[in-house]
Amino acid sequence: MVFDTIPTLSEPLFRDQVQPATVKFSLYVKTHEIKQLDDSLRQVLLLSSQERQIWVGEHEGFVNELLETFVNDSNLALDGLQLDPEALQLSIDFVTSLRDVMNTLRGIIDDAQVLTS
């Protein structure tokens, strides 16, 4: 099935103290990954309600892992960093992309939960 090729995310944003250029690059890469993921998940929204319910059931672990990663990355995006204007804009873009993909996931999950009720 085409949805088995949904991209995975790279390592968490920041594990240790990093240089400003590394922060900017990491934010850029993660934003790009999140946008690709959102594009793939939007394809799931095009499935019928029954197919979405099956997809959620088959990918429950993946969805839970994504949600945990999103929470961790969003906390790290702005946490304690001395951001210049460019890094701040990249952080805003990243958090906006996270919001978009979370809305897409919510649409998929909410529909599946309504069907099982």
mmCIF file of the C-alpha atoms, coordinates in Angstrom:
data_MODEL
# 
_entry.id   MODEL 
# 
loop_
_atom_site.group_PDB 
_atom_site.id 
_atom_site.type_symbol 
_atom_site.label_atom_id 
_atom_site.label_alt_id 
_atom_site.label_comp_id 
_atom_site.label_asym_id 
_atom_site.label_entity_id 
_atom_site.label_seq_id 
_atom_site.pdbx_PDB_ins_code 
_atom_site.Cartn_x 
_atom_site.Cartn_y 
_atom_site.Cartn_z 
_atom_site.occupancy 
_atom_site.B_iso_or_equiv 
_atom_site.pdbx_formal_charge 
_atom_site.auth_seq_id 
_atom_site.auth_comp_id 
_atom_site.auth_asym_id 
_atom_site.auth_atom_id 
_atom_site.pdbx_PDB_model_num 
ATOM 1   C CA . MET A 1 1   ? 0.000   0.000  0.000  1.00 0.00 ? 1   MET A CA 1 
ATOM 2   C CA . VAL A 1 2   ? 1.289   3.472  -0.832 1.00 0.00 ? 2   VAL A CA 1 
ATOM 3   C CA . PHE A 1 3   ? 0.904   4.624  2.770  1.00 0.00 ? 3   PHE A CA 1 
ATOM 4   C CA . ASP A 1 4   ? 3.552   2.211  3.982  1.00 0.00 ? 4   ASP A CA 1 
ATOM 5   C CA . THR A 1 5   ? 6.060   4.705  2.572  1.00 0.00 ? 5   THR A CA 1 
ATOM 6   C CA . ILE A 1 6   ? 5.214   7.512  4.974  1.00 0.00 ? 6   ILE A CA 1 
ATOM 7   C CA . PRO A 1 7   ? 8.533   9.162  5.831  1.00 0.00 ? 7   PRO A CA 1 
ATOM 8   C CA . THR A 1 8   ? 10.036  8.760  9.255  1.00 0.00 ? 8   THR A CA 1 
ATOM 9   C CA . LEU A 1 9   ? 11.622  11.540 11.244 1.00 0.00 ? 9   LEU A CA 1 
ATOM 10  C CA . SER A 1 10  ? 15.301  11.972 11.945 1.00 0.00 ? 10  SER A CA 1 
ATOM 11  C CA . GLU A 1 11  ? 16.799  12.203 15.393 1.00 0.00 ? 11  GLU A CA 1 
ATOM 12  C CA . PRO A 1 12  ? 15.324  14.594 17.975 1.00 0.00 ? 12  PRO A CA 1 
ATOM 13  C CA . LEU A 1 13  ? 16.121  18.235 17.395 1.00 0.00 ? 13  LEU A CA 1 
ATOM 14  C CA . PHE A 1 14  ? 18.752  18.865 20.032 1.00 0.00 ? 14  PHE A CA 1 
ATOM 15  C CA . ARG A 1 15  ? 20.363  16.442 22.431 1.00 0.00 ? 15  ARG A CA 1 
ATOM 16  C CA . ASP A 1 16  ? 23.215  18.573 23.694 1.00 0.00 ? 16  ASP A CA 1 
ATOM 17  C CA . GLN A 1 17  ? 24.396  22.144 23.533 1.00 0.00 ? 17  GLN A CA 1 
ATOM 18  C CA . VAL A 1 18  ? 24.747  23.088 19.882 1.00 0.00 ? 18  VAL A CA 1 
ATOM 19  C CA . GLN A 1 19  ? 26.070  25.931 17.803 1.00 0.00 ? 19  GLN A CA 1 
ATOM 20  C CA . PRO A 1 20  ? 23.640  28.460 16.255 1.00 0.00 ? 20  PRO A CA 1 
ATOM 21  C CA . ALA A 1 21  ? 24.338  27.214 12.720 1.00 0.00 ? 21  ALA A CA 1 
ATOM 22  C CA . THR A 1 22  ? 23.508  23.672 13.808 1.00 0.00 ? 22  THR A CA 1 
ATOM 23  C CA . VAL A 1 23  ? 20.261  24.878 15.378 1.00 0.00 ? 23  VAL A CA 1 
ATOM 24  C CA . LYS A 1 24  ? 19.261  26.610 12.145 1.00 0.00 ? 24  LYS A CA 1 
ATOM 25  C CA . PHE A 1 25  ? 20.128  23.615 10.001 1.00 0.00 ? 25  PHE A CA 1 
ATOM 26  C CA . SER A 1 26  ? 18.306  21.204 12.325 1.00 0.00 ? 26  SER A CA 1 
ATOM 27  C CA . LEU A 1 27  ? 15.207  23.384 12.364 1.00 0.00 ? 27  LEU A CA 1 
ATOM 28  C CA . TYR A 1 28  ? 15.266  23.620 8.571  1.00 0.00 ? 28  TYR A CA 1 
ATOM 29  C CA . VAL A 1 29  ? 15.634  19.835 8.139  1.00 0.00 ? 29  VAL A CA 1 
ATOM 30  C CA . LYS A 1 30  ? 12.962  18.999 10.712 1.00 0.00 ? 30  LYS A CA 1 
ATOM 31  C CA . THR A 1 31  ? 10.537  21.485 9.139  1.00 0.00 ? 31  THR A CA 1 
ATOM 32  C CA . HIS A 1 32  ? 11.093  19.877 5.745  1.00 0.00 ? 32  HIS A CA 1 
ATOM 33  C CA . GLU A 1 33  ? 10.550  16.395 7.220  1.00 0.00 ? 33  GLU A CA 1 
ATOM 34  C CA . ILE A 1 34  ? 7.355   17.482 8.959  1.00 0.00 ? 34  ILE A CA 1 
ATOM 35  C CA . LYS A 1 35  ? 5.995   18.985 5.732  1.00 0.00 ? 35  LYS A CA 1 
ATOM 36  C CA . GLN A 1 36  ? 6.743   15.759 3.840  1.00 0.00 ? 36  GLN A CA 1 
ATOM 37  C CA . LEU A 1 37  ? 5.049   13.768 6.574  1.00 0.00 ? 37  LEU A CA 1 
ATOM 38  C CA . ASP A 1 38  ? 2.006   16.040 6.442  1.00 0.00 ? 38  ASP A CA 1 
ATOM 39  C CA . ASP A 1 39  ? 1.772   15.606 2.665  1.00 0.00 ? 39  ASP A CA 1 
ATOM 40  C CA . SER A 1 40  ? 1.832   11.818 3.099  1.00 0.00 ? 40  SER A CA 1 
ATOM 41  C CA . LEU A 1 41  ? -0.718  11.839 5.906  1.00 0.00 ? 41  LEU A CA 1 
ATOM 42  C CA . ARG A 1 42  ? -3.051  14.003 3.829  1.00 0.00 ? 42  ARG A CA 1 
ATOM 43  C CA . GLN A 1 43  ? -3.169  11.071 1.417  1.00 0.00 ? 43  GLN A CA 1 
ATOM 44  C CA . VAL A 1 44  ? -4.603  8.987  4.253  1.00 0.00 ? 44  VAL A CA 1 
ATOM 45  C CA . LEU A 1 45  ? -7.372  11.577 4.603  1.00 0.00 ? 45  LEU A CA 1 
ATOM 46  C CA . LEU A 1 46  ? -8.385  10.788 1.018  1.00 0.00 ? 46  LEU A CA 1 
ATOM 47  C CA . LEU A 1 47  ? -9.179  7.194  1.955  1.00 0.00 ? 47  LEU A CA 1 
ATOM 48  C CA . SER A 1 48  ? -12.720 6.154  2.750  1.00 0.00 ? 48  SER A CA 1 
ATOM 49  C CA . SER A 1 49  ? -13.738 6.300  6.407  1.00 0.00 ? 49  SER A CA 1 
ATOM 50  C CA . GLN A 1 50  ? -13.457 2.535  6.739  1.00 0.00 ? 50  GLN A CA 1 
ATOM 51  C CA . GLU A 1 51  ? -9.994  2.512  5.140  1.00 0.00 ? 51  GLU A CA 1 
ATOM 52  C CA . ARG A 1 52  ? -8.858  5.298  7.500  1.00 0.00 ? 52  ARG A CA 1 
ATOM 53  C CA . GLN A 1 53  ? -10.076 3.280  10.467 1.00 0.00 ? 53  GLN A CA 1 
ATOM 54  C CA . ILE A 1 54  ? -8.082  0.278  9.261  1.00 0.00 ? 54  ILE A CA 1 
ATOM 55  C CA . TRP A 1 55  ? -5.028  2.483  8.635  1.00 0.00 ? 55  TRP A CA 1 
ATOM 56  C CA . VAL A 1 56  ? -5.160  3.900  12.172 1.00 0.00 ? 56  VAL A CA 1 
ATOM 57  C CA . GLY A 1 57  ? -5.477  0.408  13.620 1.00 0.00 ? 57  GLY A CA 1 
ATOM 58  C CA . GLU A 1 58  ? -2.517  -0.857 11.609 1.00 0.00 ? 58  GLU A CA 1 
ATOM 59  C CA . HIS A 1 59  ? -0.342  2.192  12.378 1.00 0.00 ? 59  HIS A CA 1 
ATOM 60  C CA . GLU A 1 60  ? -1.304  2.937  15.984 1.00 0.00 ? 60  GLU A CA 1 
ATOM 61  C CA . GLY A 1 61  ? 2.259   2.526  17.271 1.00 0.00 ? 61  GLY A CA 1 
ATOM 62  C CA . PHE A 1 62  ? 3.610   4.781  14.535 1.00 0.00 ? 62  PHE A CA 1 
ATOM 63  C CA . VAL A 1 63  ? 1.008   7.468  15.307 1.00 0.00 ? 63  VAL A CA 1 
ATOM 64  C CA . ASN A 1 64  ? 1.785   7.317  19.036 1.00 0.00 ? 64  ASN A CA 1 
ATOM 65  C CA . GLU A 1 65  ? 5.508   7.581  18.327 1.00 0.00 ? 65  GLU A CA 1 
ATOM 66  C CA . LEU A 1 66  ? 4.900   10.595 16.076 1.00 0.00 ? 66  LEU A CA 1 
ATOM 67  C CA . LEU A 1 67  ? 2.829   12.348 18.724 1.00 0.00 ? 67  LEU A CA 1 
ATOM 68  C CA . GLU A 1 68  ? 5.507   11.779 21.359 1.00 0.00 ? 68  GLU A CA 1 
ATOM 69  C CA . THR A 1 69  ? 8.209   13.046 19.002 1.00 0.00 ? 69  THR A CA 1 
ATOM 70  C CA . PHE A 1 70  ? 6.151   16.134 18.162 1.00 0.00 ? 70  PHE A CA 1 
ATOM 71  C CA . VAL A 1 71  ? 5.715   17.014 21.825 1.00 0.00 ? 71  VAL A CA 1 
ATOM 72  C CA . ASN A 1 72  ? 9.408   16.552 22.555 1.00 0.00 ? 72  ASN A CA 1 
ATOM 73  C CA . ASP A 1 73  ? 10.583  18.472 19.487 1.00 0.00 ? 73  ASP A CA 1 
ATOM 74  C CA . SER A 1 74  ? 8.158   21.336 20.015 1.00 0.00 ? 74  SER A CA 1 
ATOM 75  C CA . ASN A 1 75  ? 9.391   21.759 23.575 1.00 0.00 ? 75  ASN A CA 1 
ATOM 76  C CA . LEU A 1 76  ? 12.993  21.781 22.389 1.00 0.00 ? 76  LEU A CA 1 
ATOM 77  C CA . ALA A 1 77  ? 12.447  24.145 19.455 1.00 0.00 ? 77  ALA A CA 1 
ATOM 78  C CA . LEU A 1 78  ? 12.469  27.247 21.621 1.00 0.00 ? 78  LEU A CA 1 
ATOM 79  C CA . ASP A 1 79  ? 13.561  25.937 25.002 1.00 0.00 ? 79  ASP A CA 1 
ATOM 80  C CA . GLY A 1 80  ? 16.507  27.909 26.306 1.00 0.00 ? 80  GLY A CA 1 
ATOM 81  C CA . LEU A 1 81  ? 17.977  28.830 22.953 1.00 0.00 ? 81  LEU A CA 1 
ATOM 82  C CA . GLN A 1 82  ? 19.419  32.233 22.230 1.00 0.00 ? 82  GLN A CA 1 
ATOM 83  C CA . LEU A 1 83  ? 17.830  32.728 18.849 1.00 0.00 ? 83  LEU A CA 1 
ATOM 84  C CA . ASP A 1 84  ? 18.735  35.364 16.309 1.00 0.00 ? 84  ASP A CA 1 
ATOM 85  C CA . PRO A 1 85  ? 15.936  36.562 13.991 1.00 0.00 ? 85  PRO A CA 1 
ATOM 86  C CA . GLU A 1 86  ? 16.673  33.896 11.376 1.00 0.00 ? 86  GLU A CA 1 
ATOM 87  C CA . ALA A 1 87  ? 16.645  31.061 13.913 1.00 0.00 ? 87  ALA A CA 1 
ATOM 88  C CA . LEU A 1 88  ? 13.498  32.465 15.481 1.00 0.00 ? 88  LEU A CA 1 
ATOM 89  C CA . GLN A 1 89  ? 11.751  32.462 12.090 1.00 0.00 ? 89  GLN A CA 1 
ATOM 90  C CA . LEU A 1 90  ? 12.902  28.882 11.484 1.00 0.00 ? 90  LEU A CA 1 
ATOM 91  C CA . SER A 1 91  ? 11.499  27.923 14.896 1.00 0.00 ? 91  SER A CA 1 
ATOM 92  C CA . ILE A 1 92  ? 8.189   29.558 14.067 1.00 0.00 ? 92  ILE A CA 1 
ATOM 93  C CA . ASP A 1 93  ? 8.096   27.736 10.712 1.00 0.00 ? 93  ASP A CA 1 
ATOM 94  C CA . PHE A 1 94  ? 8.863   24.467 12.482 1.00 0.00 ? 94  PHE A CA 1 
ATOM 95  C CA . VAL A 1 95  ? 6.149   24.899 15.103 1.00 0.00 ? 95  VAL A CA 1 
ATOM 96  C CA . THR A 1 96  ? 3.665   25.951 12.409 1.00 0.00 ? 96  THR A CA 1 
ATOM 97  C CA . SER A 1 97  ? 4.480   22.799 10.431 1.00 0.00 ? 97  SER A CA 1 
ATOM 98  C CA . LEU A 1 98  ? 4.015   20.741 13.590 1.00 0.00 ? 98  LEU A CA 1 
ATOM 99  C CA . ARG A 1 99  ? 0.603   22.320 14.092 1.00 0.00 ? 99  ARG A CA 1 
ATOM 100 C CA . ASP A 1 100 ? -0.390  21.509 10.520 1.00 0.00 ? 100 ASP A CA 1 
ATOM 101 C CA . VAL A 1 101 ? 0.622   17.850 10.759 1.00 0.00 ? 101 VAL A CA 1 
ATOM 102 C CA . MET A 1 102 ? -1.063  17.540 14.163 1.00 0.00 ? 102 MET A CA 1 
ATOM 103 C CA . ASN A 1 103 ? -4.297  18.850 12.626 1.00 0.00 ? 103 ASN A CA 1 
ATOM 104 C CA . THR A 1 104 ? -3.988  16.293 9.834  1.00 0.00 ? 104 THR A CA 1 
ATOM 105 C CA . LEU A 1 105 ? -3.408  13.491 12.345 1.00 0.00 ? 105 LEU A CA 1 
ATOM 106 C CA . ARG A 1 106 ? -6.317  14.685 14.444 1.00 0.00 ? 106 ARG A CA 1 
ATOM 107 C CA . GLY A 1 107 ? -8.573  14.517 11.381 1.00 0.00 ? 107 GLY A CA 1 
ATOM 108 C CA . ILE A 1 108 ? -7.464  10.949 10.706 1.00 0.00 ? 108 ILE A CA 1 
ATOM 109 C CA . ILE A 1 109 ? -7.770  9.810  14.328 1.00 0.00 ? 109 ILE A CA 1 
ATOM 110 C CA . ASP A 1 110 ? -11.034 11.602 15.092 1.00 0.00 ? 110 ASP A CA 1 
ATOM 111 C CA . ASP A 1 111 ? -12.699 10.010 12.082 1.00 0.00 ? 111 ASP A CA 1 
ATOM 112 C CA . ALA A 1 112 ? -11.457 6.558  13.080 1.00 0.00 ? 112 ALA A CA 1 
ATOM 113 C CA . GLN A 1 113 ? -12.678 7.005  16.661 1.00 0.00 ? 113 GLN A CA 1 
ATOM 114 C CA . VAL A 1 114 ? -16.149 8.099  15.511 1.00 0.00 ? 114 VAL A CA 1 
ATOM 115 C CA . LEU A 1 115 ? -16.428 4.953  13.409 1.00 0.00 ? 115 LEU A CA 1 
ATOM 116 C CA . THR A 1 116 ? -15.509 2.653  16.301 1.00 0.00 ? 116 THR A CA 1 
ATOM 117 C CA . SER A 1 117 ? -17.974 4.277  18.730 1.00 0.00 ? 117 SER A CA 1 
# 
